[in-house]
Structure formats: structure tokens, C-alpha cells
Amino acid sequence: MDIYQLRTFVAVAREGSITRASERVFLSQPAVSAHIKAIEDTLGITLFERTVRGMSLTSHGQLILVKAEQALGMHREVIDEATRIRGRLAGRLRLGASSSATTELTSRLLKEFSERHPEVNVSLQHCTSLDPVSSICNGDLDAGFYDEASEPNAELSTIETSRFEISLVASTGLVSAGEIPKPHCFGDVPWIYPTSNPCYAQAAESLFRQYNFRPKQVISVDHENVTRVLLAHGVGVGLLQEAAAREAQMCGDVTVVCSARKAVRVLYAQLASRAQDPLLYAVRAILSDLIGCSGTKQWLAEDALEHFQLGSRDPRTHQTSQSVSTVTC
């Protein structure tokens, strides 16, 4: 039984499906099944019950899962320690970003990181709004940027990188000169917004409740740019970030109807349990330089103090090597 078989076992346990686990670990379904069989043969116990709904852990499997995750954690710590001894930052950094994450900030972050740490392989996955959160929590991403309209997941440590408001806008041809109609007046035309993004979906639902109506048609898109293109072609009304709404109005493509939601935060997030990870410390240090966030600097100072109390070197000189695992987004 090797470390790769343990990773496969954990993936199947977390996904509850051979198919989804195979996508997560980049193996064929027969290979995943072979890994599970090999572990069961080695241990002499049944780890899963095969049902029509997928793979369900047995009571023995649940106990083994705890130990397997501990073993994978120790495996990563061994690699991290070996890299620290070698004295350089190396490995792989896996980042995710929702469509609302500031392109300029992520671009500058990647540029600075690659210049400071050329031996680290960095990947950036563009995701729907909450995909980075689930991927960070299940270990498929190391960190990411996402939209948050309420309170972050308790497992995460976050840094606010920016804020934006959401505006309701209408195709120019739908609004005549003079008074701008209320949102419920657009109930007969399509409403366009990314329904998979909770911030936009909540903004739309708030307007529906406030004005006591529901549109006859909703067109779900995966990116705000698609909304703007459709509105420019006179399709209906939609939700845009305030800055994009103003720009589109100046171009004559839309008319701003009203504010739909205020203060959506774009957050950088990572697992709180990885606060001492040198690779993620390096990311936070660069973010601190880029956004000048006093909260970020306080976070870094607290990390440095904890490292000092543990008798470690300056955490900025600590090195790590991330295990190369899969990214699903």
C-alpha cells in the first residue's frame, strides 16, 4: 500500500463516487477501483459499500479514513521539511479565482510571486463564485479569491482585497427618456445574471421580494461580460458590477435602473489550519505589499511572532514543497 493508493482512497471517500474521484486524482476509473481493491486486500477489511448511489464508507472505512488523512498530512510535512533544509521555496502553488476577482491584482500577484520564487510552479484556475471555497476546503486548491456577501466559512482565514456594488441595468431600448421604471416593470423581459454566483442570485431575489414580482424568464450566464454583450444587443435587463454598469452606460449600451446590492467583498482565502505554511505565507506577504492592507500586515506579524516563539527562523525564509495533486473547479 503506497501513498498514491491512500490519496485515491481519500478521494473516493470524500467524493462518494469512483467517477468523480477518478477526475480528482487524474486516474482512470479501473485504476481507482484497483487502488481500492489493493488497499482492502492489504488491510483485510471492506472499506466501502457499493450502492446504486455510489460508494459509501463502512464503519471500518470511516476509521481508516481518519488515519489515511493523517498519513497524507505527515507525508506533506516530510516533503516540506526536506525542502526547508534545502533552503529554497519550491513545489506547486494552486490558486483559484472567481470571475469577480480583480484581474490586475491576480496578475500582479502572479508576476511578483514568479519573480521572487522561480522554482515554484503556479497554476491559476478560474472558477464560479464559491468553487474556490469548496476546492480550498477539500484540498484541491491551496488558496483563492472569491466573492463573499455574508460571513466567510469558519475554516478559512481571509483578507479583503476589494469591494464592489451590483447594479440593475436595462438595455437602452427598454427605457424611454424621462423617468426610469421600477424593477417590477421589467417582469416581462429576460433577466440576465450569473445564477451560480450567490452574490448576484441574492441580489436578484432581494429585488423580486422587494417589488413583489418574478420575471417570466431568467437567462443564466457564467460571466458578467456575457451579460453586458446580451444587454448591448437589447436582450433585457441584467446585473453588473457598478463600475461595469457605469462604463456600459457611458457607451450607450444600457441604462442604470437602481442599486441591487452594496458591499460585496472579494476575499483572498486559505485554510486557517495552514497559517504556518511558508508557501502561503509568501503569498500573503506579496498581497500585503500590493494592497497595503494593515490587517494583512498584522496577520503576518502574528505569524512571525509564533514562528519566533517556536524557535524557527524568519518565516519569510522558510521553504516548502507542495505535493502535486489534482485541481477540480
ZARO-869979 format. One line per 8 residues: number of its first residue (from 1); for each residue z, x, y of C-alpha. Coordinates in steps of 0.25 Angstrom, whole numbers. Example, Ala and Ser with C-alpha at 12.3 -4.5 7.8 and 13.67 -1.06 7.14 Angstrom:
! ZARO-869979
1 = 31/49/-18 | 29/55/-4
! end
This chain:
! ZARO-869979
1 = 0/0/0 | -5/6/13 | -3/3/28 | -17/-4/29 | -12/-13/18 | 0/-16/25 | -8/-19/38 | -17/-29/30
9 = -4/-36/24 | 2/-38/38 | -11/-43/44 | -13/-53/33 | 2/-57/35 | 0/-59/50 | -14/-66/49 | -11/-74/37
17 = -26/-72/33 | -34/-62/25 | -46/-65/34 | -38/-63/48 | -31/-51/42 | -44/-44/38 | -49/-46/52 | -36/-40/58
25 = -36/-27/49 | -51/-26/48 | -52/-27/33 | -60/-36/24 | -53/-48/18 | -54/-42/4 | -48/-29/9 | -36/-37/16
33 = -34/-44/3 | -34/-31/-5 | -23/-25/4 | -14/-37/2 | -16/-37/-13 | -13/-22/-13 | 0/-24/-6 | 4/-35/-15
41 = 1/-27/-27 | 8/-15/-22 | 21/-23/-18 | 20/-33/-30 | 22/-45/-21 | 14/-56/-15 | 13/-55/0 | 4/-67/3
49 = 2/-81/-2 | -13/-84/-1 | -15/-98/4 | -27/-107/10 | -21/-104/24 | -21/-89/22 | -11/-78/18 | 4/-82/19
57 = 15/-71/17 | 24/-73/5 | 39/-71/7 | 37/-57/1 | 25/-55/10 | 34/-58/23 | 44/-47/19 | 33/-37/17
65 = 26/-41/30 | 39/-36/37 | 39/-23/30 | 24/-21/32 | 24/-23/47 | 36/-13/48 | 28/-3/39 | 16/-5/49
73 = 25/-3/61 | 30/10/55 | 16/15/52 | 12/13/66 | 25/21/71 | 22/32/62 | 8/34/68 | 14/32/82
81 = 24/43/79 | 14/53/74 | 5/51/86 | 17/53/95 | 19/66/88 | 5/70/90 | 7/67/105 | -4/58/109
89 = -7/44/111 | -17/39/100 | -21/27/92 | -26/14/96 | -23/4/107 | -27/-10/104 | -27/-19/117 | -31/-34/119
97 = -35/-41/132 | -37/-55/135 | -49/-59/144 | -40/-61/156 | -35/-46/155 | -39/-38/167 | -51/-30/163 | -49/-20/174
105 = -34/-18/169 | -38/-17/154 | -50/-7/157 | -41/2/166 | -30/2/155 | -40/6/144 | -46/17/153 | -33/23/156
113 = -28/22/142 | -40/29/136 | -39/40/147 | -24/42/144 | -25/41/129 | -39/44/124 | -34/45/109 | -30/30/109
121 = -41/20/104 | -40/8/113 | -46/-6/110 | -46/-18/119 | -48/-32/113 | -52/-43/122 | -44/-56/117 | -42/-70/121
129 = -29/-72/129 | -18/-72/119 | -25/-64/108 | -19/-51/113 | -5/-56/111 | -7/-60/97 | -14/-47/94 | -3/-39/100
137 = 8/-46/93 | 1/-45/79 | -2/-30/81 | -17/-31/83 | -16/-27/98 | -7/-16/104 | -7/-23/118 | -16/-32/126
145 = -18/-41/139 | -17/-56/139 | -15/-68/148 | -1/-74/148 | 3/-87/155 | 17/-88/150 | 26/-78/143 | 22/-67/134
153 = 24/-66/119 | 39/-61/117 | 33/-50/108 | 25/-44/120 | 28/-34/131 | 19/-37/143 | 14/-32/156 | 8/-42/166
161 = -6/-35/171 | -11/-46/179 | -11/-61/182 | -21/-72/185 | -23/-87/188 | -32/-96/181 | -41/-105/190 | -48/-118/186
169 = -63/-117/191 | -75/-126/191 | -90/-124/190 | -95/-124/205 | -104/-136/202 | -92/-145/197 | -85/-144/211 | -91/-150/223
177 = -88/-145/237 | -75/-150/243 | -62/-154/234 | -61/-147/221 | -58/-156/210 | -45/-156/202 | -45/-150/187 | -46/-164/181
185 = -59/-167/188 | -66/-157/179 | -62/-164/166 | -76/-168/162 | -81/-153/163 | -79/-142/153 | -66/-133/156 | -69/-118/152
193 = -58/-108/149 | -53/-99/138 | -44/-109/130 | -39/-98/121 | -32/-91/133 | -19/-99/134 | -18/-96/149 | -31/-103/152
201 = -29/-114/142 | -15/-117/148 | -21/-117/162 | -31/-127/158 | -21/-136/150 | -12/-136/163 | -23/-141/171 | -26/-152/161
209 = -12/-157/161 | -10/-156/176 | -22/-164/179 | -21/-173/166 | -35/-171/160 | -42/-163/149 | -56/-159/151 | -67/-164/141
217 = -72/-150/137 | -65/-136/137 | -74/-124/135 | -66/-113/129 | -71/-99/133 | -65/-85/129 | -67/-78/142 | -65/-82/157
225 = -79/-76/160 | -85/-87/151 | -78/-98/159 | -84/-92/172 | -98/-92/167 | -97/-106/162 | -92/-111/175 | -103/-104/183
233 = -113/-112/175 | -106/-125/179 | -99/-128/165 | -86/-134/170 | -72/-129/175 | -64/-117/169 | -52/-108/171 | -54/-94/177
241 = -44/-83/182 | -42/-85/196 | -50/-72/200 | -62/-76/192 | -61/-90/197 | -62/-85/212 | -73/-76/209 | -81/-87/202
249 = -79/-96/213 | -84/-85/223 | -96/-84/215 | -98/-99/216 | -97/-102/201 | -84/-110/201 | -74/-117/210 | -59/-115/208
257 = -52/-128/205 | -38/-124/204 | -28/-114/198 | -26/-117/184 | -15/-107/180 | -7/-96/188 | -2/-83/184 | -8/-80/170
265 = -3/-66/167 | -11/-55/160 | -2/-47/152 | -2/-34/144 | 6/-35/131 | 11/-27/119 | 21/-30/109 | 35/-27/115
273 = 39/-20/102 | 28/-9/105 | 34/-6/119 | 37/9/114 | 23/10/108 | 17/23/116 | 3/17/116 | 7/4/122
281 = 16/12/132 | 3/19/136 | -4/6/139 | 8/1/147 | 9/14/155 | -6/12/159 | -4/-2/163 | 7/1/172
289 = -2/11/179 | -13/1/180 | -6/-12/185 | 6/-5/191 | 16/-14/184 | 31/-11/187 | 34/-20/175 | 25/-11/167
297 = 32/2/172 | 46/-4/169 | 41/-7/155 | 36/8/154 | 49/13/160 | 57/6/150 | 49/11/138 | 50/25/143
305 = 65/23/144 | 66/18/130 | 58/30/125 | 67/39/132 | 79/33/126 | 73/35/112 | 71/49/115 | 56/48/116
313 = 46/55/125 | 40/48/137 | 33/36/130 | 20/39/138 | 19/52/129 | 21/44/116 | 9/43/107 | 5/32/97
321 = -6/29/87 | -9/15/85 | -13/10/71 | -27/5/72 | -27/-9/68 | -35/-21/70 | -37/-30/82 | -40/-45/82
329 = -42/-52/94
! end
